[in-house]
């Protein structure tokens, strides 16, 4: 649902529900969830408020569905690196880090949708917050699994450190406090993975 220069002609070809989600994504990302009303989304989607409520019971439900789509994109990245590097968990971990690193330029402009949404939605019972928490829990489980398959003796700790770096890089990029964040991210994640590996595993990876 990325924005393009030819948005009007592209929007006209989308089904109504997708048009609404496309418009909501653009507005939520650029202006924030709280500042954007349903009427603004309707105008951007070239539809009506009544049409929006036919597809989404409430604005909160629309926010949650938008974040569910964003989360699915991240989970698809895990699927992709597992398919591209079968049986090579170290390379899978580094590929996930690279996916985040390559997305940092976009974050510098618009910010991470999960971080931005959490800041705007303090109520943990909000349906969008529940989507984020479920996504983060699944992401952690998958990363821990990769660390375990890579032979790291404490996969939970390694996954926590990697997550800390991935999310910290996104925040640092968003606020402009660190330069060359992508390169730094990759070096640190590689160091975390290798320092957690046993000497035998590291030697096997080098000679394999």
Helices and strands as residue ranges (DSSP letters): H 7-13, H 16-31, H 38-44, H 49-55, H 59-84, H 89-110, H 113-120, H 127-149, H 155-175, H 181-196, H 199-207
